[in-house]
């Protein structure tokens, strides 16, 4: 099985508490790698969701984040450790 490449070292990931605070207060723009190493850009929020977004998924993986995708109008999950870019609150 291939190992996923790490996000660029020059990228500074926000603290989980900062990410959750931004998600709870508005729309956030970020990029992440999925399981197939495809990068996705996402405008997302937690305004209508439980503020405790960090939770294990069905396989027990820590750091999975569930957010509302503003553009696709659906809930999605991504691995916090696979963030590749974070622009913070955009709205």
Secondary structure as the mmCIF struct_conf table of DSSP 4:
data_model
#
loop_
_struct_conf.conf_type_id
_struct_conf.id
_struct_conf.beg_label_comp_id
_struct_conf.beg_label_asym_id
_struct_conf.beg_label_seq_id
_struct_conf.end_label_comp_id
_struct_conf.end_label_asym_id
_struct_conf.end_label_seq_id
HELX_LH_PP_P HELX_LH_PP_P1 UNK A 2 UNK A 8
TURN_TY1_P TURN_TY1_P1 UNK A 9 UNK A 10
HELX_LH_PP_P HELX_LH_PP_P2 UNK A 13 UNK A 15
HELX_RH_AL_P HELX_RH_AL_P1 UNK A 16 UNK A 25
BEND BEND1 UNK A 26 UNK A 26
STRN STRN1 UNK A 28 UNK A 33
TURN_TY1_P TURN_TY1_P2 UNK A 35 UNK A 36
BEND BEND2 UNK A 37 UNK A 37
STRN STRN2 UNK A 39 UNK A 45
TURN_TY1_P TURN_TY1_P3 UNK A 47 UNK A 48
BEND BEND3 UNK A 49 UNK A 49
BEND BEND4 UNK A 51 UNK A 51
STRN STRN3 UNK A 54 UNK A 55
TURN_TY1_P TURN_TY1_P4 UNK A 58 UNK A 59
TURN_TY1_P TURN_TY1_P5 UNK A 62 UNK A 63
STRN STRN4 UNK A 64 UNK A 69
TURN_TY1_P TURN_TY1_P6 UNK A 70 UNK A 73
STRN STRN5 UNK A 74 UNK A 79
HELX_RH_3T_P HELX_RH_3T_P1 UNK A 80 UNK A 82
STRN STRN6 UNK A 83 UNK A 89
#
